[in-house]
């Protein structure tokens, strides 16, 4: 483990952070560790989302194929439940 030091933190900010930590039942150190860990997790999550949105990962299934499969599954479910088709009215 390494030690991080933050210089020139205004006393008012330090006191507010300590109060937030106390509200959560944590020490200031534990609270700040959680804040930093959350930031790292968010960055990792954003990287994953960006990779998916850029098409570098994910599925090769076409949207139309997904919709066709969904409609077919719903029609099969409705037949099994005895629900009349929508266009039969």
C-alpha positions as CSV (number, residue, x, y, z in Angstrom):
1,X,0.0,0.0,0.0
2,X,1.0,3.6,-0.6
3,X,0.4,6.7,1.4
4,X,-1.3,9.6,-0.3
5,X,-1.1,13.1,1.1
6,X,-3.3,16.0,0.0
7,X,-1.8,19.5,0.7
8,X,-3.5,22.8,1.0
9,X,-7.0,21.5,1.9
10,X,-9.0,24.3,3.5
11,X,-9.8,23.7,7.1
12,X,-13.5,24.3,6.4
13,X,-13.5,21.5,3.8
14,X,-11.6,19.1,6.0
15,X,-14.2,19.8,8.8
16,X,-17.1,19.2,6.4
17,X,-15.5,15.9,5.1
18,X,-15.0,14.8,8.7
19,X,-18.6,15.6,9.5
20,X,-19.8,13.5,6.6
21,X,-17.6,10.7,7.6
22,X,-18.9,10.8,11.2
23,X,-22.5,10.8,9.8
24,X,-21.6,7.5,8.0
25,X,-20.0,6.1,11.1
26,X,-16.5,6.2,9.5
27,X,-13.2,7.7,10.1
28,X,-12.2,10.5,7.8
29,X,-9.6,8.1,6.3
30,X,-12.1,5.3,5.7
31,X,-14.6,7.8,4.1
32,X,-12.0,9.3,1.8
33,X,-10.8,5.8,0.8
34,X,-14.4,5.0,-0.2
35,X,-14.7,8.2,-2.1
36,X,-11.6,7.4,-4.1
37,X,-12.6,3.7,-4.6
38,X,-16.0,4.8,-6.0
39,X,-14.3,7.2,-8.4
40,X,-12.1,4.5,-9.7
41,X,-15.1,2.1,-10.1
42,X,-17.0,4.8,-12.0
43,X,-14.2,5.3,-14.4
44,X,-13.9,1.5,-15.0
45,X,-17.7,1.3,-15.6
46,X,-17.5,4.2,-18.0
47,X,-14.7,2.5,-19.9
48,X,-16.9,-0.6,-20.3
49,X,-19.9,1.4,-21.4
50,X,-17.8,3.3,-23.9
51,X,-16.4,0.0,-25.3
52,X,-19.9,-1.3,-25.8
53,X,-21.2,1.9,-27.4
54,X,-18.3,1.9,-29.8
55,X,-19.2,-1.6,-30.9
56,X,-16.0,-3.2,-29.8
57,X,-17.9,-5.7,-27.7
58,X,-21.5,-6.9,-27.5
59,X,-23.7,-8.8,-29.8
60,X,-23.8,-9.3,-33.5
61,X,-27.6,-9.9,-33.3
62,X,-29.6,-7.5,-35.4
63,X,-32.4,-5.5,-33.7
64,X,-34.9,-6.8,-36.1
65,X,-33.9,-10.4,-35.2
66,X,-34.4,-9.6,-31.5
67,X,-37.8,-8.1,-32.2
68,X,-38.9,-11.1,-34.3
69,X,-37.8,-13.5,-31.6
70,X,-39.6,-11.5,-29.0
71,X,-42.9,-11.4,-31.0
72,X,-42.6,-15.1,-31.7
73,X,-42.1,-15.9,-28.0
74,X,-45.0,-13.8,-27.0
75,X,-47.3,-15.4,-29.7
76,X,-46.2,-18.8,-28.4
77,X,-46.9,-17.8,-24.8
78,X,-50.4,-16.4,-25.8
79,X,-51.3,-19.6,-27.7
80,X,-50.3,-21.7,-24.6
81,X,-52.5,-19.5,-22.4
82,X,-55.4,-19.5,-24.8
83,X,-55.2,-15.8,-25.5
84,X,-56.7,-15.0,-28.9
85,X,-54.4,-13.3,-31.4
86,X,-54.7,-9.5,-31.5
87,X,-55.7,-9.4,-35.2
88,X,-58.5,-11.9,-34.6
89,X,-60.9,-9.3,-33.3
